Amino acid sequence: MTCSSLRQRRENPAAKQAFFVLLNLLGYGSAKQYAGRRAFAMYSNLCVPRPDEESTFWRDGCHLPPTFQSWFTITNLHVWLLTVRLRALPSPHGRDYVQGLIDHFFLDIEDRVRSVLQPAASPGALTPAHNLAPYTQPTNFYTVANPSRKPRPRGNAPERLVTRQMKIFKEQWAGMGMSFDLGIVRSDEELAAAVWRNLLGGRGARGIVYPSPDVTSDAYFRRTINLAGGEVEKIEKIEQAGLEAEEARDDGSGLHDHPPSQVEKYVQYPELMATVVEYVRRELVRLERLSDEEIMGKMDFGTESEGMERLRFGPVRSEDGIVATFHST
């Protein structure tokens, strides 16, 4: 479609009407199609920016490493927050909006996994730099740096590794969703435990190691292992390798126990968990108070991105929240 035809459609009401009639005939005006496009606007405008918007809290407060794994976990939290509200929409809209949101989430994840697994394009590479951009907007929360390896065209990331990583992320998405669902139903304590396991990496699960002559602080490394296993990390393989050997293996996530020289960081954990629990409860109540119409949009083609400001998440730390009162007393 040329620029002149687009301008004619905007300036001519009859041409505009005919254009929308054609879109409806092609199925683009259906409620399900609109839900998919609205869900993309929600994901790209509300969820994707959150790691960067709150990077000080997540990276400095929670000591999450600047890795793709950390970005995924934070984004997954906000996808879940929206999912909880979307499930409350009347049928079949709730199902359509949730499915659209999850579809866009994992399309974006696969795109980013491929970018992480293959080097960024160099100035002389055959692949244009814009072809290595993610499904949604780029982020400064993590970096993709493979400068020493020969650039490959987009799509040449090893499929075996892509498939494996996607299975791992789908397991993490499902596990985090179920644990947070259980937490909001049962108690704040259950929700805080879900925060510790999923967002804080379960650090210190096997005990906190303090400085001592028997422990070399700089060389100390131990990560928390999911003893329930999964489709990728099967419990049988973990048992065969030995728990201590598996704990000492670096999985590339950047999440592991704090070394003995940084043991004071664990002191912050109760407050960090309380802060995130309060944030989750506060955002769920805020989203619940929004009408179904505000969540779903106007249901007219071209209005999918309207009203995003009303849906936008607030800061994780609240100056007038319960946790903040602990500092003022």
ZAFI-878196 format. One record per residue (C-alpha): x, y, z; residue in three letters. Coordinates in steps of 0.2 Angstrom, whole numbers, padded with zeros to 4 digits, always signed. Layout:
BEGIN
XYZALA;...
END
This chain:
BEGIN
+0000+0000+0000MET;+0007+0017-0006THR;+0009+0033+0005CYS;-0004+0041-0006SER;-0017+0027-0004SER;-0014+0028+0015LEU;-0016+0047+0015ARG;-0032+0045+0004GLN;-0039+0032+0016ARG;-0036+0044+0031ARG;-0044+0059+0022GLU;-0058+0050+0014ASN;-0072+0044+0026PRO;-0079+0032+0013ALA;-0062+0025+0009ALA;-0059+0023+0028LYS;-0075+0014+0030GLN;-0072+0002+0016ALA;-0055-0002+0022PHE;-0062-0007+0039PHE;-0076-0017+0031VAL;-0063-0027+0021LEU;-0053-0030+0037LEU;-0069-0037+0046ASN;-0072-0048+0031LEU;-0054-0055+0033LEU;-0057-0058+0051GLY;-0046-0044+0058TYR;-0061-0036+0067GLY;-0066-0051+0077SER;-0066-0051+0096ALA;-0053-0064+0096LYS;-0041-0056+0084GLN;-0043-0039+0094TYR;-0039-0048+0110ALA;-0023-0055+0102GLY;-0018-0037+0097ARG;-0023-0029+0113ARG;-0013-0043+0123ALA;+0002-0038+0112PHE;+0000-0020+0117ALA;-0001-0025+0135MET;+0014-0036+0135TYR;+0025-0024+0125SER;+0019-0008+0135ASN;+0017-0015+0152LEU;+0027-0030+0155CYS;+0043-0028+0144VAL;+0048-0011+0152PRO;+0047-0017+0170ARG;+0065-0024+0172PRO;+0072-0008+0166ASP;+0060+0003+0175GLU;+0064-0005+0192GLU;+0082-0010+0188SER;+0088-0002+0204THR;+0077-0012+0215PHE;+0080-0029+0206TRP;+0099-0027+0203ARG;+0104-0017+0218ASP;+0091-0022+0231GLY;+0088-0040+0227CYS;+0106-0042+0219HIS;+0099-0051+0204LEU;+0113-0052+0190PRO;+0111-0043+0174PRO;+0107-0059+0164THR;+0093-0064+0153PHE;+0087-0076+0166GLN;+0084-0062+0178SER;+0075-0052+0164TRP;+0064-0067+0161PHE;+0059-0069+0179THR;+0054-0051+0182ILE;+0044-0050+0166THR;+0036-0067+0170ASN;+0030-0059+0187LEU;+0021-0045+0177HIS;+0014-0057+0164VAL;+0007-0067+0179TRP;-0001-0051+0187LEU;-0010-0047+0171LEU;-0015-0065+0169THR;-0024-0065+0186VAL;-0035-0050+0180ARG;-0038-0057+0162LEU;-0044-0073+0169ARG;-0058-0063+0178ALA;-0065-0057+0161LEU;-0081-0064+0155PRO;-0080-0079+0144SER;-0073-0081+0130PRO;-0064-0065+0132HIS;-0054-0071+0147GLY;-0047-0086+0138ARG;-0043-0076+0122ASP;-0034-0062+0131TYR;-0024-0074+0142VAL;-0019-0085+0127GLN;-0014-0069+0117GLY;-0003-0063+0131LEU;+0006-0080+0134ILE;+0008-0082+0115ASP;+0017-0065+0113HIS;+0027-0068+0129PHE;+0035-0084+0122PHE;+0037-0077+0105LEU;+0047-0064+0112ASP;+0057-0076+0124ILE;+0061-0087+0109GLU;+0067-0072+0099ASP;+0078-0066+0114ARG;+0085-0084+0117VAL;+0091-0084+0099ARG;+0099-0067+0101SER;+0108-0073+0117VAL;+0114-0089+0109LEU;+0121-0081+0093GLN;+0133-0067+0092PRO;+0128-0049+0089ALA;+0130-0044+0071ALA;+0147-0035+0068SER;+0149-0020+0056PRO;+0154-0032+0042GLY;+0142-0046+0045ALA;+0129-0051+0032LEU;+0115-0050+0044THR;+0108-0033+0047PRO;+0109-0027+0065ALA;+0090-0024+0065HIS;+0087-0042+0061ASN;+0094-0046+0078LEU;+0082-0035+0087ALA;+0069-0044+0099PRO;+0051-0047+0095TYR;+0047-0032+0106THR;+0059-0017+0111GLN;+0077-0020+0117PRO;+0082-0019+0135THR;+0097-0012+0144ASN;+0094-0024+0159PHE;+0105-0038+0151TYR;+0118-0038+0137THR;+0121-0049+0123VAL;+0140-0050+0121ALA;+0149-0063+0110ASN;+0162-0052+0101PRO;+0175-0065+0099SER;+0164-0078+0089ARG;+0160-0077+0071LYS;+0143-0069+0067PRO;+0130-0081+0061ARG;+0114-0076+0051PRO;+0098-0074+0061ARG;+0090-0091+0064GLY;+0106-0101+0065ASN;+0107-0103+0084ALA;+0108-0121+0087PRO;+0090-0128+0087GLU;+0094-0141+0101ARG;+0099-0127+0113LEU;+0084-0116+0108VAL;+0072-0130+0111THR;+0080-0135+0128ARG;+0080-0117+0134GLN;+0062-0114+0129MET;+0057-0130+0138LYS;+0066-0123+0154ILE;+0057-0106+0153PHE;+0040-0114+0150LYS;+0043-0125+0166GLU;+0048-0109+0175GLN;+0033-0100+0169TRP;+0021-0114+0174ALA;+0030-0116+0191GLY;+0030-0098+0196MET;+0012-0096+0190GLY;+0006-0110+0201MET;+0016-0105+0216SER;+0010-0087+0215PHE;-0008-0093+0213ASP;-0007-0103+0228LEU;+0001-0089+0238GLY;-0012-0076+0234ILE;-0025-0089+0240VAL;-0017-0096+0255ARG;-0007-0082+0264SER;+0006-0069+0263ASP;+0019-0081+0271GLU;+0016-0093+0256GLU;+0017-0079+0244LEU;+0033-0073+0252ALA;+0040-0091+0250ALA;+0036-0090+0231ALA;+0045-0074+0230VAL;+0060-0081+0238TRP;+0061-0097+0227ARG;+0057-0088+0211ASN;+0063-0070+0212LEU;+0077-0072+0224LEU;+0084-0089+0217GLY;+0080-0098+0233GLY;+0097-0092+0240ARG;+0102-0100+0256GLY;+0091-0115+0254ALA;+0104-0127+0261ARG;+0109-0115+0275GLY;+0120-0099+0276ILE;+0139-0101+0275VAL;+0148-0089+0286TYR;+0166-0084+0285PRO;+0178-0097+0292SER;+0196-0103+0290PRO;+0189-0118+0281ASP;+0180-0109+0267VAL;+0188-0099+0254THR;+0176-0085+0251SER;+0182-0080+0233ASP;+0181-0098+0227ALA;+0164-0102+0235TYR;+0150-0106+0224PHE;+0133-0115+0227ARG;+0117-0114+0218ARG;+0100-0120+0224THR;+0093-0136+0215ILE;+0075-0139+0211ASN;+0073-0156+0219LEU;+0056-0159+0211ALA;+0065-0161+0194GLY;+0057-0157+0177GLY;+0056-0162+0159GLU;+0073-0155+0156VAL;+0082-0156+0173GLU;+0077-0173+0178LYS;+0079-0178+0196ILE;+0086-0195+0191GLU;+0101-0186+0182LYS;+0103-0175+0198ILE;+0104-0190+0209GLU;+0116-0198+0197GLN;+0128-0184+0197ALA;+0126-0180+0215GLY;+0118-0166+0224LEU;+0134-0157+0229GLU;+0141-0159+0211ALA;+0125-0151+0204GLU;+0125-0137+0216GLU;+0143-0133+0211ALA;+0139-0133+0192ARG;+0137-0115+0185ASP;+0121-0115+0175ASP;+0124-0098+0168GLY;+0109-0090+0176SER;+0120-0080+0188GLY;+0109-0085+0203LEU;+0118-0093+0217HIS;+0121-0092+0236ASP;+0130-0076+0242HIS;+0148-0080+0247PRO;+0153-0080+0265PRO;+0161-0062+0263SER;+0143-0056+0258GLN;+0133-0065+0271VAL;+0125-0048+0277GLU;+0115-0048+0261LYS;+0103-0061+0268TYR;+0098-0049+0282VAL;+0088-0039+0269GLN;+0078-0054+0263TYR;+0063-0053+0275PRO;+0061-0035+0270GLU;+0063-0039+0251LEU;+0051-0053+0252MET;+0038-0042+0261ALA;+0041-0028+0249THR;+0037-0039+0234VAL;+0022-0047+0243VAL;+0015-0030+0246GLU;+0018-0025+0228TYR;+0009-0040+0221VAL;-0006-0038+0233ARG;-0007-0019+0229ARG;-0006-0022+0210GLU;-0019-0036+0210LEU;-0031-0024+0220VAL;-0028-0010+0208ARG;-0031-0021+0192LEU;-0047-0028+0200GLU;-0054-0011+0202ARG;-0052-0007+0184LEU;-0068-0011+0174SER;-0068-0025+0161ASP;-0070-0012+0147GLU;-0054-0003+0153GLU;-0045-0019+0152ILE;-0052-0026+0136MET;-0051-0009+0126GLY;-0064-0002+0114LYS;-0065-0017+0103MET;-0062-0007+0088ASP;-0048-0009+0075PHE;-0034+0003+0078GLY;-0038+0006+0097THR;-0028-0008+0104GLU;-0015+0002+0112SER;-0027+0015+0119GLU;-0029+0016+0138GLY;-0012+0009+0143MET;-0008+0022+0155GLU;-0022+0017+0166ARG;-0015-0001+0166LEU;+0003+0004+0169ARG;+0011-0004+0185PHE;+0016+0007+0199GLY;+0033+0006+0208PRO;+0038-0009+0218VAL;+0042+0001+0233ARG;+0028+0011+0240SER;+0032+0027+0251GLU;+0016+0024+0261ASP;+0016+0005+0261GLY;+0017-0006+0276ILE;+0035-0010+0274VAL;+0039+0009+0273ALA;+0032+0011+0290THR;+0045+0000+0298PHE;+0058+0013+0293HIS;+0048+0028+0300SER;+0045+0020+0317THR;
END
